[in-house]
Amino acid sequence: MEPRDRFAINLRKARRRRDISQEALASLCDLHRTEISLLERGGREPRLGTIVKLASALDTTPEQLCVGIRWNTKTSKFTFKK
């Protein structure tokens, strides 16, 4: 698993909790719907500004969208929690 995969899961869950479409979310964030689709499929790793836009539009925090993603300083690898 890659960080973008865990982010994709978190983003999809947050959007579904708000019960809005990818198109509606894209509009709120000033992004294209295909960008939302790519992010939700783990096809693209988001930039910091995009994470902040998404969090604001979904009434959550950037931390919540990144929950479960950790950097292990001993192994110099990402670790993931469900």
DSSP file (Angstrom, degrees, kcal/mol; ACC not computed):
  #  RESIDUE AA STRUCTURE BP1 BP2  ACC     N-H-->O    O-->H-N    N-H-->O    O-->H-N    TCO  KAPPA ALPHA  PHI   PSI    X-CA   Y-CA   Z-CA
    1    1 A M              0   0    0      0, 0.0    77,-0.1     0, 0.0     3,-0.0   0.000 360.0 360.0 360.0 143.6    0.0    0.0    0.0
    2    2 A E    >>  -     0   0    0      1,-0.1     4,-1.5    40,-0.0     3,-1.0  -0.747 360.0-108.5-108.4 159.0    1.1    3.5   -0.8
    3    3 A P  H 3> S+     0   0    0      0, 0.0     4,-2.5     0, 0.0     5,-0.2   0.874 120.0  57.4 -54.8 -37.8    0.2    6.7    1.2
    4    4 A R  H 3> S+     0   0    0      1,-0.2     4,-2.1     2,-0.2    38,-0.2   0.810 102.3  55.4 -65.9 -27.7   -2.0    7.8   -1.7
    5    5 A D  H <> S+     0   0    0     -3,-1.0     4,-1.8     2,-0.2    -1,-0.2   0.914 109.7  44.7 -69.4 -43.2   -4.0    4.5   -1.4
    6    6 A R  H  X S+     0   0    0     -4,-1.5     4,-2.2     2,-0.2    -2,-0.2   0.906 113.4  51.4 -66.0 -41.0   -4.8    5.2    2.3
    7    7 A F  H  X S+     0   0    0     -4,-2.5     4,-2.9     1,-0.2     5,-0.2   0.907 106.6  55.1 -60.4 -41.8   -5.6    8.8    1.4
    8    8 A A  H  X S+     0   0    0     -4,-2.1     4,-2.4     1,-0.2    -1,-0.2   0.907 108.1  47.8 -58.3 -44.6   -8.0    7.6   -1.3
    9    9 A I  H  X S+     0   0    0     -4,-1.8     4,-2.2     2,-0.2    -1,-0.2   0.929 113.7  47.3 -62.4 -46.1   -9.9    5.4    1.1
   10   10 A N  H  X S+     0   0    0     -4,-2.2     4,-2.3    55,-0.2    -2,-0.2   0.901 112.8  48.9 -63.7 -42.0  -10.2    8.3    3.6
   11   11 A L  H  X S+     0   0    0     -4,-2.9     4,-2.6    54,-0.2     5,-0.2   0.931 110.7  49.4 -64.4 -46.8  -11.3   10.7    1.0
   12   12 A R  H  X S+     0   0    0     -4,-2.4     4,-2.3    -5,-0.2    -1,-0.2   0.911 112.3  48.4 -60.2 -43.8  -13.9    8.4   -0.4
   13   13 A K  H  X S+     0   0    0     -4,-2.2     4,-2.3     2,-0.2    -1,-0.2   0.917 111.8  49.3 -63.3 -43.4  -15.4    7.7    3.0
   14   14 A A  H  X S+     0   0    0     -4,-2.3     4,-1.5     1,-0.2    -2,-0.2   0.902 112.1  48.2 -64.1 -41.3  -15.4   11.5    3.9
   15   15 A R  H  X>S+     0   0    0     -4,-2.6     5,-1.5     1,-0.2     4,-0.6   0.911 112.1  48.5 -66.4 -41.7  -17.2   12.3    0.7
   16   16 A R  H ><5S+     0   0    0     -4,-2.3     3,-0.5     1,-0.2    -2,-0.2   0.863 106.5  57.1 -67.7 -35.4  -19.8    9.6    1.1
   17   17 A R  H 3<5S+     0   0    0     -4,-2.3    -1,-0.2     1,-0.3    -2,-0.2   0.883 109.2  45.9 -60.6 -37.6  -20.4   10.7    4.7
   18   18 A R  H 3<5S-     0   0    0     -4,-1.5    -1,-0.3    -5,-0.2    -2,-0.2   0.591 108.7-134.0 -79.4 -11.1  -21.3   14.1    3.3
   19   19 A D  T <<5 +     0   0    0     -4,-0.6     2,-0.3    -3,-0.5    -3,-0.2   0.923  56.7 134.9  57.4  50.0  -23.4   12.4    0.7
   20   20 A I      < -     0   0    0     -5,-1.5    -1,-0.2     1,-0.0    -2,-0.1  -0.920  53.4-113.3-125.5 155.9  -22.1   14.5   -2.2
   21   21 A S     >  -     0   0    0     -2,-0.3     4,-2.3     1,-0.1     5,-0.2  -0.302  28.3-110.4 -79.3 165.2  -21.0   13.5   -5.7
   22   22 A Q  H  > S+     0   0    0      1,-0.2     4,-2.6     2,-0.2     5,-0.2   0.886 121.1  53.7 -60.6 -38.4  -17.5   13.7   -7.0
   23   23 A E  H  > S+     0   0    0      2,-0.2     4,-2.1     1,-0.2    -1,-0.2   0.914 108.3  47.8 -64.5 -43.5  -18.7   16.5   -9.3
   24   24 A A  H  > S+     0   0    0      2,-0.2     4,-2.1     1,-0.2    -1,-0.2   0.909 113.0  48.8 -64.3 -41.8  -20.1   18.5   -6.4
   25   25 A L  H  X S+     0   0    0     -4,-2.3     4,-1.7     1,-0.2    -2,-0.2   0.924 109.6  52.3 -63.6 -43.8  -16.9   18.1   -4.4
   26   26 A A  H  X>S+     0   0    0     -4,-2.6     5,-2.8     1,-0.2     4,-0.7   0.910 108.7  50.8 -57.8 -43.1  -14.8   19.2   -7.3
   27   27 A S  H ><5S+     0   0    0     -4,-2.1     3,-0.7     1,-0.2    -1,-0.2   0.905 108.9  50.8 -62.6 -42.6  -16.9   22.3   -7.7
   28   28 A L  H 3<5S+     0   0    0     -4,-2.1    -1,-0.2     1,-0.2    -2,-0.2   0.804 116.8  41.4 -64.0 -29.5  -16.5   23.2   -4.0
   29   29 A C  H 3<5S-     0   0    0     -4,-1.7    -1,-0.2    -3,-0.2    -2,-0.2   0.428 109.2-118.2 -99.1  -1.3  -12.7   22.7   -4.3
   30   30 A D  T <<5S+     0   0    0     -3,-0.7     2,-0.3    -4,-0.7    -3,-0.2   0.919  75.2 123.9  59.1  44.1  -12.3   24.4   -7.7
   31   31 A L      < -     0   0    0     -5,-2.8     2,-0.3    -6,-0.1    -1,-0.2  -0.812  67.5 -99.9-124.3 166.4  -11.0   21.2   -9.1
   32   32 A H    >>  -     0   0    0     -2,-0.3     4,-1.4     1,-0.1     3,-1.0  -0.638  29.8-120.8 -85.8 148.8  -12.0   19.0  -12.0
   33   33 A R  H 3> S+     0   0    0      1,-0.3     4,-2.3    -2,-0.3     5,-0.1   0.838 113.2  59.9 -58.4 -33.7  -14.1   16.0  -11.4
   34   34 A T  H 3> S+     0   0    0      1,-0.2     4,-2.5     2,-0.2    -1,-0.3   0.823 100.1  56.5 -66.5 -28.7  -11.5   13.7  -12.9
   35   35 A E  H <> S+     0   0    0     -3,-1.0     4,-2.4     2,-0.2    -1,-0.2   0.921 107.4  47.9 -65.4 -43.5   -9.0   15.0  -10.3
   36   36 A I  H  X S+     0   0    0     -4,-1.4     4,-2.5     2,-0.2    -2,-0.2   0.924 111.7  50.8 -61.8 -44.0  -11.4   13.8   -7.5
   37   37 A S  H  X S+     0   0    0     -4,-2.3     4,-1.2     1,-0.2     6,-0.2   0.924 110.2  48.7 -60.1 -46.0  -11.7   10.5   -9.3
   38   38 A L  H  <>S+     0   0    0     -4,-2.5     5,-2.6     1,-0.2     6,-0.8   0.914 112.3  48.7 -60.3 -43.5   -8.0   10.1   -9.6
   39   39 A L  H ><5S+     0   0    0     -4,-2.4     3,-0.8     1,-0.2    -1,-0.2   0.891 110.3  50.9 -65.2 -39.5   -7.5   10.9   -5.9
   40   40 A E  H 3<5S+     0   0    0     -4,-2.5    -1,-0.2     1,-0.2    -2,-0.2   0.693 112.1  47.4 -73.5 -17.9  -10.2    8.5   -4.8
   41   41 A R  T 3<5S-     0   0    0     -4,-1.2    -1,-0.2    -3,-0.4    -2,-0.2   0.428 114.2-114.7 -98.5  -1.2   -8.6    5.7   -6.8
   42   42 A G  T < 5S+     0   0    0     -3,-0.8    -3,-0.2    -4,-0.5   -37,-0.1   0.692  78.9 129.1  75.6  17.8   -5.2    6.3   -5.5
   43   43 A G  S   <S+     0   0    0     -5,-2.6     2,-0.3    -6,-0.2    -4,-0.2   0.600  70.9  29.6 -80.9 -11.7   -4.0    7.3   -9.0
   44   44 A R  S    S-     0   0    0     -6,-0.8    -2,-0.2   -40,-0.1    -1,-0.2  -0.995  73.4-130.8-149.0 140.7   -2.5   10.6   -7.8
   45   45 A E        -     0   0    0     -2,-0.3    -6,-0.1    -3,-0.1     2,-0.0  -0.818  37.4-123.8 -90.4 127.0   -0.9   11.8   -4.6
   46   46 A P        -     0   0    0      0, 0.0     2,-0.2     0, 0.0    -1,-0.0  -0.328  14.2-123.5 -75.8 152.0   -2.5   15.1   -3.6
   47   47 A R     >  -     0   0    0      1,-0.1     4,-2.2    -2,-0.0     3,-0.2  -0.467  32.1-105.0 -81.4 162.9   -0.6   18.3   -3.0
   48   48 A L  H  > S+     0   0    0      1,-0.2     4,-2.3     2,-0.2     5,-0.2   0.914 120.9  52.9 -57.3 -45.9   -0.9   20.1    0.4
   49   49 A G  H  > S+     0   0    0      1,-0.2     4,-2.2     2,-0.2    -1,-0.2   0.870 108.7  50.5 -59.4 -37.1   -3.2   22.8   -1.1
   50   50 A T  H  > S+     0   0    0      2,-0.2     4,-2.7    -3,-0.2    -1,-0.2   0.895 108.1  52.3 -67.8 -40.6   -5.5   20.2   -2.5
   51   51 A I  H  X S+     0   0    0     -4,-2.2     4,-2.6     1,-0.2    -2,-0.2   0.920 110.3  48.4 -61.1 -43.5   -5.7   18.4    0.8
   52   52 A V  H  X S+     0   0    0     -4,-2.3     4,-2.3     2,-0.2    -2,-0.2   0.913 111.9  49.1 -64.6 -43.1   -6.7   21.6    2.6
   53   53 A K  H  X S+     0   0    0     -4,-2.2     4,-2.5     2,-0.2    -2,-0.2   0.938 113.2  47.0 -60.3 -47.5   -9.3   22.4   -0.1
   54   54 A L  H  X S+     0   0    0     -4,-2.7     4,-2.0     1,-0.2    -2,-0.2   0.921 111.5  50.4 -62.2 -45.3  -10.8   18.9    0.2
   55   55 A A  H  <>S+     0   0    0     -4,-2.6     5,-2.8    -5,-0.2     4,-0.3   0.921 112.0  47.6 -60.2 -45.1  -10.8   19.0    4.0
   56   56 A S  H ><5S+     0   0    0     -4,-2.3     3,-1.2     1,-0.2    -1,-0.2   0.926 112.5  48.5 -62.5 -45.3  -12.6   22.3    4.1
   57   57 A A  H 3<5S+     0   0    0     -4,-2.5    -1,-0.2     1,-0.3    -2,-0.2   0.810 114.8  45.7 -65.6 -30.0  -15.2   21.3    1.5
   58   58 A L  T 3<5S-     0   0    0     -4,-2.0    -1,-0.3    -5,-0.2    -2,-0.2   0.350 111.4-120.2 -95.4   5.4  -15.9   18.0    3.4
   59   59 A D  T < 5S+     0   0    0     -3,-1.2     2,-0.2    -4,-0.3    -3,-0.2   0.920  79.5 101.2  55.2  48.1  -16.0   19.8    6.8
   60   60 A T  S   <S-     0   0    0     -5,-2.8    -1,-0.2    -6,-0.1    -2,-0.1  -0.663  72.5 -94.7-138.6-165.9  -13.2   17.8    8.2
   61   61 A T     >  -     0   0    0     -2,-0.2     4,-1.6    -3,-0.1     3,-0.3  -0.829  25.1-117.4-117.8 157.0   -9.4   18.3    8.8
   62   62 A P  H  > S+     0   0    0      0, 0.0     4,-1.1     0, 0.0     5,-0.1   0.873 117.2  59.2 -56.9 -35.2   -6.4   17.5    6.7
   63   63 A E  H  4 S+     0   0    0      1,-0.2     3,-0.4     2,-0.2     4,-0.2   0.894 102.6  51.5 -61.0 -40.1   -5.4   15.2    9.6
   64   64 A Q  H >4 S+     0   0    0     -3,-0.3     3,-0.9     1,-0.2    -1,-0.2   0.863 107.1  52.5 -66.4 -35.3   -8.6   13.2    9.2
   65   65 A L  H 3< S+     0   0    0     -4,-1.6    -1,-0.2     1,-0.2   -55,-0.2   0.730 115.3  42.7 -71.6 -19.5   -8.0   12.7    5.5
   66   66 A C  T >< S+     0   0    0     -4,-1.1     3,-1.9    -3,-0.4    -1,-0.2   0.294  82.5 138.6-106.7   8.2   -4.5   11.4    6.3
   67   67 A V  T <   +     0   0    0     -3,-0.9   -57,-0.1     1,-0.2     3,-0.1  -0.249  67.1  26.7 -57.7 138.7   -5.5    9.2    9.2
   68   68 A G  T 3  S+     0   0    0      1,-0.2    13,-1.7    12,-0.1     2,-0.6   0.330  92.3 112.8  92.0  -6.8   -3.7    5.9    9.3
   69   69 A I  E <   +A   80   0A   0     -3,-1.9     2,-0.3    11,-0.2    -1,-0.2  -0.884  40.7 168.5-102.0 122.3   -0.6    7.1    7.4
   70   70 A R  E     -A   79   0A   0      9,-2.6     9,-3.0    -2,-0.6     2,-0.6  -0.962  31.4-135.9-133.1 148.9    2.5    7.1    9.4
   71   71 A W  E     -A   78   0A   0     -2,-0.3     2,-0.8     7,-0.2     7,-0.2  -0.928  18.1-146.9-103.5 123.8    6.2    7.5    8.7
   72   72 A N  E  >> -A   77   0A   0      5,-3.0     4,-1.8    -2,-0.6     5,-1.0  -0.816   7.3-165.2 -93.0 111.1    8.4    5.1   10.5
   73   73 A T  T  45S+     0   0    0     -2,-0.8    -1,-0.2     1,-0.2     5,-0.0   0.745  85.8  55.2 -69.6 -22.8   11.7    6.8   11.3
   74   74 A K  T  45S+     0   0    0      1,-0.2    -1,-0.2     3,-0.1    -2,-0.0   0.875 121.7  25.5 -77.5 -37.9   13.5    3.5   12.1
   75   75 A T  T  45S-     0   0    0      2,-0.2    -2,-0.2    -3,-0.1    -1,-0.2   0.543  97.2-131.4-101.4  -8.9   12.7    1.8    8.8
   76   76 A S  T  <5S+     0   0    0     -4,-1.8     2,-0.3     1,-0.2    -3,-0.2   0.897  70.4 112.3  54.8  43.1   12.3    5.0    6.7
   77   77 A K  E   <S-A   72   0A   0     -5,-1.0    -5,-3.0     0, 0.0    -1,-0.2  -0.955  72.5-103.9-137.9 157.4    9.1    3.6    5.3
   78   78 A F  E     -A   71   0A   0     -2,-0.3     2,-0.3    -7,-0.2    -7,-0.2  -0.560  32.4-162.0 -76.2 146.6    5.4    4.4    5.5
   79   79 A T  E     -A   70   0A   0     -9,-3.0    -9,-2.6    -2,-0.2     2,-0.4  -0.928   5.2-149.5-125.6 155.8    3.2    2.3    7.7
   80   80 A F  E     -A   69   0A   0     -2,-0.3     2,-0.4   -11,-0.2   -11,-0.2  -0.966   8.3-163.0-132.7 142.3   -0.5    2.1    7.6
   81   81 A K              0   0    0    -13,-1.7    -2,-0.0    -2,-0.4     0, 0.0  -0.922 360.0 360.0-117.8 147.6   -3.3    1.5   10.1
   82   82 A K              0   0    0     -2,-0.4    -1,-0.0     0, 0.0   -15,-0.0   0.461 360.0 360.0 -79.3 360.0   -6.9    0.5    9.1
